[in-house]
Amino acid sequence: MLGRIIGAPLLAAALALGLAGCSTLKLAYNNLPEISYWWLDGYLDFESSQTPRVRDELDRLMAWHRRNELPQWIALLQKAQALAPADSTPAQACELGEAIRARLLVLADEAESAGAELALTLTPGQLDHLQQKYARQNAEYRSDWLNKSREAQQTKRYEQWLDRSEDFYGRLDDAQKKALRQMVSESVFSASLFDAERKRRQAVVLDGLRKLTAVPDAPPSEARRFFHAYVRTVAEPPPGRWREQQQALWEEGCRNFARLHNMTTPAQREQAVRRLRAYESDLRELSTQSP
């Protein structure tokens, strides 16, 4: 729904199936429609006439995801379990990453029609609210990243990566932590490039929604085309500095994942398999529950 605006919490939830702690995964998934509604309301400040439709569409999307997508995620987890005990290669890491990206695009496509219909009901006041929300987010990003030195940025990225890695493998030893720090220090990540790209996307969304809502009785097909094109350019940007940055970060991520995994001990890999198996068990249970 509404491309990145409305699809974001659901896309994030799908990603979280591989990252969330087992104790919270089922609870978060079952409450996702409610969580998503309030998240979206923070962006668009829904009117009372819009709320029932938004809630119905979130429930429908959730039921569709439970029925059609959870089996796909279970299969991915099984594949990851089979790979975890052995050394990895960047190509294997990228293959799993591409499979995840494909699932997210399928989810975005499923949300497209409802998002287009909702977009045509948005008011100028709601679009002003969205613009203000973006401005607050940009200020937070500037404070969290752009106003920090490169060393502070690297420390923050290292701590985030360390937390995720230890959640998955268990405690890392000094050599593994040192390797993580080196990978972060050598990263091509640019906070300023990311900031420029997110602002460009925000401008595209605001401009597109204002044009759509300015036309009386605009057909939903027009809105669908806009959202479809937007999601595809996010997934595969046009040639330029951001596309080069995104591709470099993708390849770097695959290399770094394989490098760290290949440094793990048999006990850490067993921990990873247990975590993946627990995720699979949770998803199997979720897939059999009624919406």
C-alpha positions as CSV (number, residue, x, y, z in Angstrom):
1,M,0.0,0.0,0.0
2,L,1.4,3.4,-1.0
3,G,4.7,1.8,-2.0
4,R,7.3,2.6,0.6
5,I,4.9,4.5,2.8
6,I,2.4,1.8,3.4
7,G,4.4,-1.2,2.4
8,A,7.3,-0.4,4.7
9,P,6.0,-1.9,8.0
10,L,5.0,-5.0,6.2
11,L,8.2,-5.3,4.3
12,A,10.1,-4.7,7.5
13,A,8.0,-7.4,9.3
14,A,8.9,-9.8,6.6
15,L,12.5,-9.1,7.0
16,A,12.1,-9.4,10.7
17,L,11.1,-13.0,10.3
18,G,14.7,-13.7,10.0
19,L,15.9,-11.3,12.6
20,A,13.4,-11.1,15.5
21,G,13.9,-13.0,18.7
22,C,11.9,-16.1,18.9
23,S,10.1,-14.9,22.0
24,T,8.6,-12.0,20.1
25,L,8.2,-13.2,16.5
26,K,4.8,-14.8,16.9
27,L,3.4,-12.0,19.0
28,A,4.6,-9.3,16.6
29,Y,3.4,-11.2,13.5
30,N,-0.1,-11.8,14.9
31,N,-0.4,-8.1,15.9
32,L,1.1,-6.8,12.7
33,P,-2.2,-5.4,11.2
34,E,-2.8,-3.3,14.3
35,I,0.9,-2.2,14.6
36,S,0.9,-1.3,10.9
37,Y,-2.3,0.7,11.2
38,W,-0.9,3.0,13.9
39,W,2.5,3.2,12.1
40,L,0.7,4.4,8.9
41,D,-1.5,6.7,10.8
42,G,1.6,8.5,12.0
43,Y,2.4,9.3,8.4
44,L,-1.0,10.0,7.0
45,D,-3.3,10.9,9.9
46,F,-6.2,8.9,8.7
47,E,-9.7,10.4,8.6
48,S,-12.6,8.4,10.1
49,S,-13.9,7.6,6.6
50,Q,-10.6,6.0,5.6
51,T,-9.9,3.9,8.8
52,P,-12.3,0.9,8.1
53,R,-10.9,0.4,4.6
54,V,-7.3,0.6,5.8
55,R,-7.9,-1.9,8.6
56,D,-9.8,-4.2,6.2
57,E,-7.0,-4.1,3.7
58,L,-4.3,-4.7,6.3
59,D,-6.2,-7.8,7.6
60,R,-6.6,-9.0,4.0
61,L,-2.9,-8.6,3.3
62,M,-2.0,-10.3,6.5
63,A,-4.3,-13.3,5.6
64,W,-2.7,-13.5,2.1
65,H,0.8,-13.3,3.6
66,R,0.0,-16.0,6.1
67,R,-1.4,-18.3,3.4
68,N,1.0,-17.6,0.5
69,E,4.2,-16.2,1.8
70,L,4.9,-18.0,5.1
71,P,5.6,-21.3,3.2
72,Q,8.1,-19.4,1.1
73,W,9.9,-18.1,4.2
74,I,9.9,-21.6,5.7
75,A,11.6,-22.9,2.6
76,L,14.2,-20.2,2.9
77,L,14.8,-21.0,6.5
78,Q,15.3,-24.7,5.6
79,K,17.8,-23.7,3.0
80,A,19.7,-21.5,5.4
81,Q,19.8,-24.3,8.0
82,A,21.3,-26.7,5.4
83,L,24.0,-24.1,4.6
84,A,24.8,-22.9,8.1
85,P,27.1,-25.8,9.3
86,A,29.5,-25.4,6.4
87,D,31.7,-22.5,5.2
88,S,29.9,-19.9,3.0
89,T,30.7,-18.0,-0.1
90,P,29.7,-14.5,-1.1
91,A,27.7,-16.0,-3.9
92,Q,25.7,-18.2,-1.5
93,A,25.0,-15.2,0.7
94,C,23.8,-13.1,-2.3
95,E,21.6,-15.9,-3.5
96,L,19.8,-16.0,-0.2
97,G,19.6,-12.2,-0.2
98,E,18.1,-12.2,-3.7
99,A,15.5,-14.7,-2.6
100,I,14.5,-12.4,0.3
101,R,14.3,-9.4,-2.0
102,A,12.1,-11.4,-4.4
103,R,9.6,-12.1,-1.6
104,L,9.5,-8.4,-0.6
105,L,8.7,-7.5,-4.2
106,V,5.9,-10.0,-4.3
107,L,4.5,-8.5,-1.1
108,A,4.7,-5.0,-2.6
109,D,2.8,-6.1,-5.7
110,E,0.1,-7.6,-3.6
111,A,-0.4,-4.4,-1.7
112,E,-0.3,-2.2,-4.8
113,S,-4.0,-2.2,-5.7
114,A,-5.3,-1.3,-2.2
115,G,-2.6,1.4,-1.9
116,A,-3.6,3.0,-5.2
117,E,-7.2,3.2,-4.1
118,L,-6.3,4.7,-0.8
119,A,-3.9,7.2,-2.4
120,L,-6.8,8.7,-4.4
121,T,-8.7,9.5,-1.2
122,L,-5.9,11.5,0.5
123,T,-6.5,15.2,1.2
124,P,-4.0,18.1,0.9
125,G,-3.9,18.2,4.7
126,Q,-2.8,14.6,4.9
127,L,-0.1,15.2,2.3
128,D,1.1,18.2,4.4
129,H,1.1,15.9,7.4
130,L,3.2,13.4,5.5
131,Q,5.7,16.2,4.4
132,Q,6.0,17.2,8.1
133,K,6.7,13.6,9.1
134,Y,9.4,13.4,6.5
135,A,11.0,16.6,7.8
136,R,11.1,15.2,11.3
137,Q,12.6,12.0,10.1
138,N,15.2,13.9,8.2
139,A,16.1,16.0,11.2
140,E,16.5,12.8,13.3
141,Y,18.7,11.2,10.6
142,R,20.9,14.3,10.5
143,S,21.3,14.2,14.3
144,D,21.9,10.4,14.4
145,W,24.3,10.2,11.4
146,L,25.2,13.3,9.5
147,N,26.2,15.4,12.5
148,K,28.5,12.6,13.7
149,S,32.1,12.1,12.8
150,R,33.1,9.2,10.5
151,E,34.5,7.5,13.5
152,A,31.3,7.9,15.5
153,Q,29.3,6.6,12.5
154,Q,31.6,3.5,12.3
155,T,31.2,2.9,16.0
156,K,27.4,3.0,15.7
157,R,27.4,0.6,12.7
158,Y,29.8,-1.7,14.4
159,E,27.6,-1.9,17.6
160,Q,24.5,-2.6,15.5
161,W,26.2,-5.3,13.5
162,L,27.7,-6.8,16.7
163,D,24.3,-7.0,18.3
164,R,22.7,-8.8,15.3
165,S,25.6,-11.2,15.0
166,E,25.7,-12.2,18.6
167,D,21.9,-12.6,18.6
168,F,22.4,-15.1,15.8
169,Y,25.7,-16.9,16.6
170,G,26.1,-16.2,20.3
171,R,29.0,-14.3,21.9
172,L,31.8,-13.4,19.4
173,D,35.4,-13.7,20.4
174,D,38.0,-10.9,20.2
175,A,39.3,-12.0,16.8
176,Q,35.8,-12.0,15.4
177,K,35.0,-8.6,16.9
178,K,38.3,-7.2,15.4
179,A,37.3,-8.5,12.0
180,L,33.9,-6.8,12.3
181,R,35.5,-3.5,13.1
182,Q,37.8,-3.8,10.2
183,M,34.9,-4.6,7.8
184,V,33.0,-1.6,9.1
185,S,36.1,0.7,8.7
186,E,36.5,-0.5,5.1
187,S,32.9,-0.1,4.2
188,V,31.8,2.0,1.3
189,F,28.7,3.2,3.2
190,S,28.0,6.9,2.8
191,A,25.5,8.5,5.2
192,S,25.3,11.6,3.0
193,L,24.5,9.5,-0.2
194,F,21.8,7.6,1.7
195,D,20.4,10.9,3.0
196,A,20.3,12.4,-0.5
197,E,18.5,9.3,-1.9
198,R,15.9,9.1,0.9
199,K,15.1,12.8,0.3
200,R,14.8,12.2,-3.4
201,R,12.4,9.3,-2.8
202,Q,10.3,11.5,-0.4
203,A,10.1,14.1,-3.1
204,V,9.0,11.6,-5.6
205,V,6.2,10.2,-3.3
206,L,4.9,13.7,-2.4
207,D,5.0,15.0,-5.9
208,G,3.3,11.8,-7.3
209,L,0.6,11.8,-4.6
210,R,-0.2,15.5,-5.1
211,K,-0.5,15.0,-8.9
212,L,-2.8,12.0,-8.4
213,T,-5.1,13.7,-5.9
214,A,-5.3,16.9,-8.0
215,V,-7.1,15.1,-10.8
216,P,-10.8,14.6,-10.0
217,D,-11.9,11.0,-10.5
218,A,-8.4,9.8,-11.4
219,P,-8.5,6.1,-12.3
220,P,-6.9,3.7,-9.8
221,S,-4.8,2.3,-12.7
222,E,-2.9,5.5,-12.8
223,A,-2.0,5.3,-9.1
224,R,-1.1,1.6,-9.5
225,R,1.3,2.5,-12.3
226,F,2.9,5.2,-10.2
227,F,3.4,2.9,-7.2
228,H,4.6,0.0,-9.3
229,A,7.3,2.2,-11.0
230,Y,8.3,3.7,-7.7
231,V,8.8,0.3,-6.0
232,R,10.8,-1.0,-8.9
233,T,13.1,2.1,-9.0
234,V,13.7,1.6,-5.2
235,A,14.6,-2.1,-5.9
236,E,16.7,-1.2,-8.9
237,P,17.7,2.4,-9.1
238,P,18.5,4.2,-12.3
239,P,22.1,4.6,-13.3
240,G,24.0,7.1,-11.1
241,R,25.8,7.5,-7.8
242,W,23.2,5.9,-5.6
243,R,22.9,2.8,-7.9
244,E,26.6,2.4,-7.7
245,Q,26.5,2.8,-3.9
246,Q,23.6,0.3,-3.5
247,Q,25.4,-2.3,-5.7
248,A,28.7,-1.8,-3.9
249,L,26.9,-2.2,-0.5
250,W,25.1,-5.3,-1.7
251,E,28.3,-7.0,-2.8
252,E,30.1,-5.8,0.4
253,G,27.4,-7.3,2.5
254,C,27.6,-10.7,0.8
255,R,31.4,-10.7,1.2
256,N,31.2,-9.6,4.9
257,F,28.5,-12.2,5.8
258,A,30.6,-15.0,4.3
259,R,33.8,-13.8,5.9
260,L,32.3,-13.6,9.4
261,H,30.4,-16.9,9.0
262,N,33.6,-18.6,8.0
263,M,35.3,-17.4,11.2
264,T,32.6,-18.9,13.4
265,T,33.2,-22.0,15.5
266,P,31.2,-25.3,15.3
267,A,29.4,-24.2,18.5
268,Q,28.4,-20.9,17.0
269,R,27.2,-22.5,13.8
270,E,25.1,-25.0,15.9
271,Q,23.6,-21.9,17.7
272,A,22.8,-20.5,14.3
273,V,21.1,-23.7,13.2
274,R,19.1,-23.8,16.4
275,R,17.9,-20.2,15.9
276,L,16.9,-20.9,12.3
277,R,15.1,-24.0,13.4
278,A,13.2,-22.1,16.0
279,Y,12.2,-19.5,13.5
280,E,10.9,-22.3,11.2
281,S,8.9,-23.8,14.0
282,D,7.3,-20.4,14.8
283,L,6.4,-19.8,11.2
284,R,4.9,-23.3,10.8
285,E,2.7,-22.6,13.8
286,L,1.8,-19.2,12.4
287,S,0.9,-20.6,9.0
288,T,-1.7,-22.9,10.5
289,Q,-3.4,-20.3,12.6
290,S,-6.6,-18.7,11.5
291,P,-6.4,-15.0,10.5
